[in-house]
Amino acid sequence: MSATILLVDDHQVVRQGLRALLKVEPDLQVVGEAGDGLEAIQMVERLKPNVLVLDLMMPGVNGLEVTRQVHQRFPDTRIIVLSMHANEAYVLEALRNGAIGYVLKETGITDLVHAVREALAGRRYLSPPLSARAIDSYIQKAQAAELDPYETLTTREREVLQLAAQGLTNAEVAARLSISPRTAETHRANVMHKLGLETQIDLIRFALKRGILPME
């Protein structure tokens, strides 16, 4: 029986390329594709794939938050983050949120297939030159650190944070998340209060520093 895989990337050509390359593996089956984080979570709920392969940076809800939600709600789905960023801080955040693999886009399809097979076996995989030892050290330091204010945000507040940092108004956030504008405004105010932020610029700077928005 083939292992099932869900592909998530906001670029259709990337998804098509990954699907075509994985198709030649007889024991792996791509059962779906998604183009943004919110759609990805809905598809995981519906399809229950064995492995979720998703891009780190996406519109709506980014890969890190998708990883956190899927790991909490669907622990049987193994998560592999696909990224162009080799920064160990991104890797650490992905692992802390529940990813079992972190694959660099530049490494090629062989690396991804290997990562998928390792994930199915319950083993962590990091693309070279990422160092498992260095990541373990990061994790130990993070666990010993004081509580991060970001960790106090609810799932909805994290979604509102990312959309607001992208420049969406309360009305636009509300439309994307199927909530009322007043509720979106309340969530946004809670985010600003919990994170100690005062202005939209503060919000954007926090999102960039945290890796919620990509550094151009």
Legacy VTK file of the C-alpha trace (Angstrom):
# vtk DataFile Version 3.0
C-alpha trace
ASCII
DATASET POLYDATA
POINTS 216 float
0.000 0.000 0.000
1.394 3.387 -1.015
2.164 6.109 1.507
0.054 9.216 0.894
1.540 12.693 0.498
-0.010 16.175 0.449
2.010 18.902 -1.307
1.667 22.539 -0.225
3.354 25.427 -2.031
1.983 28.722 -3.275
3.679 28.223 -6.671
1.746 25.827 -8.887
4.795 25.058 -11.031
6.681 23.897 -7.929
3.806 21.606 -6.911
3.581 20.179 -10.410
7.314 19.533 -10.479
7.275 17.800 -7.103
4.266 15.702 -8.085
5.908 14.602 -11.340
9.133 13.629 -9.585
7.401 11.760 -6.759
5.138 9.964 -9.233
8.008 7.709 -10.310
8.266 6.308 -6.767
5.901 3.294 -6.767
5.366 3.304 -2.995
4.580 7.033 -2.719
1.284 8.608 -3.807
0.514 12.337 -3.975
-3.144 12.583 -2.969
-3.572 16.356 -3.052
-2.129 19.841 -3.451
-2.774 23.131 -1.685
-1.669 26.664 -2.471
-1.872 28.354 0.945
-1.761 27.533 4.632
-5.470 27.683 5.424
-6.294 25.388 2.514
-3.515 23.031 3.636
-4.999 22.585 7.118
-8.444 21.881 5.644
-7.001 19.296 3.241
-5.040 17.526 5.974
-8.265 17.244 7.950
-10.049 15.769 4.949
-7.328 13.523 3.467
-5.323 12.487 6.572
-2.079 12.061 4.548
0.846 10.080 5.914
3.214 12.920 5.016
2.700 16.660 4.570
5.351 18.438 2.484
4.950 22.192 2.722
6.765 25.382 1.861
8.019 27.524 4.732
6.815 30.871 3.377
3.258 31.087 2.090
0.441 33.647 2.028
-2.403 33.429 4.525
-0.827 31.218 7.181
2.844 30.352 6.829
4.414 26.919 6.962
5.516 27.231 10.576
1.991 27.879 11.831
0.547 25.176 9.577
3.131 22.806 11.060
2.106 23.714 14.602
-1.606 23.270 13.967
-1.290 20.037 12.000
1.097 18.543 14.564
-1.336 19.312 17.377
-4.513 18.208 15.601
-3.246 15.376 13.382
-0.163 13.881 15.072
-0.154 10.843 12.754
0.726 13.061 9.779
4.509 13.476 9.467
5.527 16.992 8.459
8.427 17.943 6.184
9.174 21.633 5.681
10.529 22.554 2.252
12.480 25.809 2.280
15.041 28.001 0.564
16.227 29.220 3.995
19.168 27.393 5.599
19.068 29.654 8.661
19.196 27.427 11.748
16.650 29.670 13.493
14.044 28.682 10.867
14.984 25.021 11.250
14.664 25.237 15.014
11.234 26.858 14.790
10.046 24.195 12.344
11.233 21.381 14.628
9.770 23.029 17.720
6.421 23.313 15.932
6.400 19.608 15.107
8.232 19.072 11.800
10.177 15.838 11.481
12.098 16.950 8.398
13.573 20.126 6.920
14.600 19.985 3.258
16.357 22.770 1.361
14.891 23.428 -2.074
18.349 23.615 -3.600
19.199 20.005 -2.678
16.993 18.319 -5.274
14.327 15.644 -5.406
16.553 12.808 -4.163
16.913 14.606 -0.847
13.144 15.072 -0.564
12.404 11.415 -1.326
14.947 10.390 1.304
13.343 12.785 3.793
9.889 11.321 3.086
11.130 7.784 3.670
12.876 8.818 6.903
9.698 10.579 8.071
7.612 7.469 7.365
10.074 5.511 9.493
9.688 8.053 12.313
13.199 9.460 11.951
14.178 13.146 11.776
15.885 14.366 8.621
17.743 17.612 7.899
19.246 18.521 4.534
23.026 18.922 4.482
24.750 21.158 5.473
22.301 21.568 8.378
23.800 20.116 11.521
21.616 17.930 13.738
24.042 18.533 16.606
23.753 22.312 16.249
19.960 22.075 16.101
19.894 19.936 19.245
21.964 22.622 20.959
19.512 25.314 19.808
16.578 23.303 21.128
18.197 22.842 24.546
18.888 26.574 24.797
15.348 27.424 23.728
13.849 25.070 26.297
15.931 26.714 29.014
14.935 30.230 27.975
12.144 32.303 29.492
8.619 32.052 28.085
8.351 33.606 24.650
5.370 36.044 24.438
4.608 34.633 20.982
3.868 31.272 22.605
0.997 32.905 24.531
-0.910 33.694 21.313
-3.882 31.536 20.401
-4.104 29.837 17.013
-6.523 32.496 15.751
-4.299 35.306 17.037
-1.328 33.835 15.150
-3.388 33.743 11.963
-4.467 37.357 12.465
-0.864 38.360 13.204
0.418 37.003 9.910
-2.385 38.502 7.828
-2.083 41.871 9.563
1.691 41.868 9.054
1.050 41.312 5.337
-0.870 44.588 5.352
-4.463 43.346 5.348
-7.095 45.524 6.985
-9.382 44.202 9.734
-12.140 43.767 7.151
-9.822 41.828 4.823
-8.557 39.657 7.692
-12.153 38.957 8.672
-13.028 37.892 5.126
-10.032 35.536 4.893
-10.766 33.867 8.236
-14.585 33.911 7.996
-15.005 35.997 11.140
-16.560 39.410 11.765
-14.480 42.601 11.363
-15.076 43.393 15.042
-13.692 39.990 16.041
-10.683 40.525 13.776
-10.106 43.910 15.396
-10.284 42.347 18.874
-7.795 39.621 17.950
-5.444 42.198 16.471
-5.623 44.315 19.637
-4.911 41.228 21.748
-1.886 40.394 19.605
-0.489 43.906 19.954
-1.025 43.838 23.723
0.488 40.397 24.308
3.555 41.166 22.192
4.017 44.675 23.558
3.656 46.297 20.120
2.240 49.745 19.440
2.282 50.403 15.689
1.949 48.580 12.369
5.688 49.081 11.860
6.325 47.311 15.174
4.105 44.469 13.991
5.978 44.116 10.697
9.375 44.214 12.419
8.267 41.492 14.838
6.980 39.342 11.972
10.253 39.707 10.073
12.367 38.927 13.136
10.246 35.917 14.019
10.321 34.535 10.478
6.578 35.006 9.974
7.350 37.241 6.987
10.292 36.417 4.690
13.382 38.615 4.676
13.695 39.883 1.095
LINES 1 217
216 0 1 2 3 4 5 6 7 8 9 10 11 12 13 14 15 16 17 18 19 20 21 22 23 24 25 26 27 28 29 30 31 32 33 34 35 36 37 38 39 40 41 42 43 44 45 46 47 48 49 50 51 52 53 54 55 56 57 58 59 60 61 62 63 64 65 66 67 68 69 70 71 72 73 74 75 76 77 78 79 80 81 82 83 84 85 86 87 88 89 90 91 92 93 94 95 96 97 98 99 100 101 102 103 104 105 106 107 108 109 110 111 112 113 114 115 116 117 118 119 120 121 122 123 124 125 126 127 128 129 130 131 132 133 134 135 136 137 138 139 140 141 142 143 144 145 146 147 148 149 150 151 152 153 154 155 156 157 158 159 160 161 162 163 164 165 166 167 168 169 170 171 172 173 174 175 176 177 178 179 180 181 182 183 184 185 186 187 188 189 190 191 192 193 194 195 196 197 198 199 200 201 202 203 204 205 206 207 208 209 210 211 212 213 214 215
